[in-house]
Structure formats: structure tokens, C-alpha cells
Amino acid sequence: MLAFIALGSNVGDRAKHLAAARHAIAALPDTFIVAASDIEETEPLGGLQQENYLNQMLAVKTALEPMQLLSELQGIEIANGRTRGERWAPRTLDLDIVAYGDTALASAQLTLPHPGLAQRDFWRREMAQLEERL
């Protein structure tokens, strides 16, 4: 299945966190990065005063089911110093499944496509880049 994964970081060495995430995602079982968007700097969402983010999106082919993929991505976040606290808080690494093929899903843990897609211009730009590169 083709999935789109958003990467973001606004704490510490942001570029290093994104690179670590790309490496870890490429090492997931039955998962291959097929395209990567440019990296861009964006202002934080949610209204909290914090540093800007570096963002990137990957297109991956994966045999992992959505919940399995989510679990793996959350493990990568934790391995890179992510702690979950206040919503919209700064983070070393944020990994979101933006889309998973044509899958529509709504659960307490995961909604697909990601509900933030309509409000995040940078995600739409990055997805458009990926679609051109596939």
C-alpha cells in the first residue's frame, strides 16, 4: 500500500531528527521509501509560543497495516526523544500518517486521511511534490 507520512521537528537538531526518522522508516519491515518531499520550515500550529518546525513528507510502500504502521512510527518518535504532553507542544519528532492508499478510518488512535490535511497547506504542497516524483 502507498502511504504518506509527515515528519516534523522543532526541538534540538531538527534536521538530524528528520534524518533519523527517514533512516528508521526505511528500516521498517516490508516498508520502502519511494519518494521524499523537500524539507521546509513552517510556523508552529496551535498557538503555543515555540520554535519553527522543519517538515518533510515521505511516500512509502508498505505491507504494514495502518495500526501496525502507527505503532512503529510512535516507537520511532519515542526512540528520538518524543514525549507526549500538552497538545501542540514542542517535539523532537512528530510522525503522522497523512494518507494510507484510499483507506478511510476513524478510531480513537488513528483517523485516515489525517483530519489536519485540509488545514495544512505545507502538507498539501509536500503531497503534490511527492505525486510528481512517483
LOLUM-721332 format. One line per field, with one value per residue (C-alpha): residue number from 1; x, y, z. Coordinates in Angstrom, 3 decimals, always signed. Layout:
n	[NUM:...]
u	[X:...]
v	[Y:...]
w	[Z:...]
***
This chain:
n	[1:2:3:4:5:6:7:8:9:10:11:12:13:14:15:16:17:18:19:20:21:22:23:24:25:26:27:28:29:30:31:32:33:34:35:36:37:38:39:40:41:42:43:44:45:46:47:48:49:50:51:52:53:54:55:56:57:58:59:60:61:62:63:64:65:66:67:68:69:70:71:72:73:74:75:76:77:78:79:80:81:82:83:84:85:86:87:88:89:90:91:92:93:94:95:96:97:98:99:100:101:102:103:104:105:106:107:108:109:110:111:112:113:114:115:116:117:118:119:120:121:122:123:124:125:126:127:128:129:130:131:132:133:134]
u	[+0.000:+1.182:+1.212:+2.143:+3.981:+4.582:+7.751:+8.170:+10.632:+11.086:+13.348:+17.106:+18.852:+15.736:+17.474:+19.143:+15.778:+14.251:+17.242:+16.952:+13.250:+13.894:+16.520:+14.244:+11.235:+13.364:+14.353:+10.755:+9.759:+8.236:+8.429:+10.276:+10.605:+9.689:+9.813:+10.658:+9.460:+11.720:+12.267:+10.616:+10.444:+6.976:+5.479:+4.046:+0.334:-1.887:-0.947:+1.763:+4.923:+7.683:+10.349:+9.556:+9.310:+11.207:+8.737:+9.000:+6.738:+7.598:+5.742:+6.300:+5.188:+4.393:+2.799:+2.168:-1.467:-2.342:-2.404:+0.829:+2.460:+1.214:+2.708:+6.061:+6.076:+5.285:+8.213:+10.479:+9.226:+9.991:+13.439:+14.146:+13.170:+9.480:+7.410:+3.669:+2.321:+0.259:-1.360:+0.584:+3.627:+7.164:+8.570:+11.801:+9.932:+6.350:+5.373:+1.853:+0.222:-1.464:-2.945:-2.863:-3.979:-7.708:-8.298:-10.882:-10.591:-11.830:-10.721:-9.543:-5.925:-5.960:-8.081:-7.385:-6.994:-5.488:-8.040:-5.355:-4.731:-7.350:-5.794:-2.104:-1.019:+2.513:+1.215:-0.730:+2.358:+4.514:+1.990:+1.821:+5.633:+5.544:+2.870:+5.047:+8.033:+6.266]
v	[+0.000:+3.540:+5.681:+9.312:+10.037:+13.575:+14.258:+17.291:+18.535:+21.781:+20.784:+20.299:+19.410:+19.359:+18.185:+15.346:+14.222:+14.146:+12.199:+9.690:+9.273:+8.653:+6.051:+4.307:+4.324:+2.819:+0.039:-0.944:-4.427:-4.574:-0.777:+1.188:+4.941:+5.655:+9.473:+12.327:+15.921:+18.887:+19.916:+23.191:+25.379:+26.205:+28.137:+26.047:+25.305:+25.520:+28.938:+27.947:+30.074:+27.801:+27.419:+26.850:+23.325:+21.552:+19.445:+16.828:+14.151:+10.673:+8.380:+4.785:+1.437:-0.780:-4.108:-2.941:-2.348:+1.196:+0.452:-1.522:+1.352:+3.830:+1.723:+1.554:+5.319:+6.028:+3.784:+5.835:+9.040:+7.680:+6.456:+10.024:+11.658:+12.355:+12.772:+13.279:+16.080:+19.113:+19.105:+21.244:+21.222:+21.333:+17.969:+16.389:+14.324:+14.091:+11.382:+11.345:+9.012:+11.529:+9.014:+5.252:+4.462:+5.112:+3.851:+5.739:+5.014:+6.694:+5.302:+6.748:+6.138:+6.930:+8.814:+8.433:+10.503:+12.699:+15.327:+18.057:+17.684:+20.290:+22.936:+22.362:+23.996:+22.654:+19.055:+19.604:+21.152:+18.245:+15.652:+17.385:+17.203:+13.516:+12.777:+14.469:+12.347:+8.981]
w	[+0.000:-0.688:+2.454:+3.020:+6.271:+7.562:+9.539:+11.788:+14.407:+16.317:+19.219:+19.128:+15.887:+13.732:+10.557:+12.465:+13.868:+10.376:+9.034:+11.903:+11.144:+7.431:+8.302:+10.825:+8.481:+5.686:+8.120:+8.952:+7.775:+4.287:+4.001:+1.330:+0.844:-2.769:-2.691:-0.320:-0.471:+0.044:+3.665:+4.593:+7.669:+8.972:+11.831:+14.673:+14.813:+17.868:+19.221:+21.713:+21.647:+20.298:+17.640:+13.965:+12.603:+9.901:+7.928:+5.235:+3.802:+2.589:+0.241:+1.330:+0.007:+2.950:+3.745:+7.316:+8.179:+9.312:+13.051:+12.774:+10.903:+13.517:+16.306:+14.518:+13.911:+17.568:+18.536:+16.251:+17.890:+21.370:+20.285:+19.160:+22.452:+21.858:+24.973:+24.797:+26.902:+26.076:+22.647:+20.131:+22.454:+21.015:+19.982:+18.857:+16.311:+15.115:+12.618:+11.193:+8.705:+6.428:+3.997:+3.509:-0.018:-0.275:+3.263:+5.308:+9.025:+12.191:+15.535:+18.828:+17.767:+14.059:+11.523:+7.809:+5.839:+8.577:+9.642:+9.579:+5.852:+4.899:+7.191:+6.489:+3.249:+3.683:+3.771:+0.566:-1.095:+0.050:-1.154:-4.541:-4.786:-3.939:-6.504:-9.149:-8.076:-8.062]
***
